[in-house]
Amino acid sequence: MTSNLPTSIAETERLLDGADYVADRALATVLFLSLKMGRPLFLEGEAGVGKTEIAKVLAKSLDRPLIRLQCYEGLDVSSALYEWNYAAQMIEIRMREASGDTDKDATRSEIFSERFLIRRPILQALEGQPGRAPVLLIDELDRTDEAFEAFLLEVLSDNQVTIPELGTIRAEEPPIVIITTNRTREIHDALKRRCLYHWVDYPQADRELEIVKRKAPRANEELAAELVAFVQRLRRIDLFKAPGVAETIDWANALTELNVVALDPAHVSDTLGVLLKYQDDIQRLERGESREILTQVKRDLASAS
């Protein structure tokens, strides 16, 4: 690894802070160890808590390319690793036939050369430039199946892949690997053992308030404090999907665009679709629960001031 990596936990905290990522010490510690030991970092947590953002912050702060593999149901090796440019291969075969070239071994050797290889994210990451190895983000791994997990084992263990027609391709310098999952299903222990693990939880109120101040700086102090307290209380009730930090930031920006300087029942009701993404949750709050939460929030903030 190159010398631009942080050399201590404190330096890792400063790196994250410099990119306006407000992290606790536990996250900074496991991230530092991941970089120091050259181990993939497995981040698990609810959607919207900032897992993906960590990879983006690392790439930007370390001046590394970010290569993102967005996982989805049915993702296969050809989409993640490589595939052959079949159309170009067929053209090459036809051109050789037209020119009278009948050497089948030479044709096969040519059409399965790197000239016809389409590199997908994982292969791109392994072939990164020494000194600037990329950040490989494998995002929402839980959307794939166990067969794809098994394929990843070689990549994570040995930083290499095998292409039958070309042989084994090994990274000269391993990429920085960040794996995220929203825990819609359990990931196999064999893959987790190859990684360092961290659960990214919803932030405490003071840290979420600091995030809002950085990511939605136009929101005044009163509004920021109220909406953070409101969201913190929302997460304590039984919702289908509690709002993440991303939704808190979106809500702060939306209220600012409406020139709101303090929460009131009307503005909360009008903008619930920014904060919540399921109609059942919205209906529950519109039946009066949001007004009760807002009353309690204002009472608590007033008594604390």
Secondary structure by P-SEA (a helix, b strand, c coil): ccccccccaaaaaaaaaaacccccaaaaaaaaaaaaacbbbbbbccccccaaaaaaaaaaaabbbbbbbcccccccccccccccaaaaaaaaaaaaaaacccaaaaaaaaaaccccccccaaaaaaaccccccccccccccccccaaaaaaacccccccccccccccbbbbccccbbbbbbcccccccaaaaaabbbbbbccccaaaaaaaaaaacccccaaaaaaaaaaaaaaaaccccccccaaaaaaaaaaaaaaccccccaaaaaaccccccccaaaaaaaaccaaaaaaaaaaaaaaaac
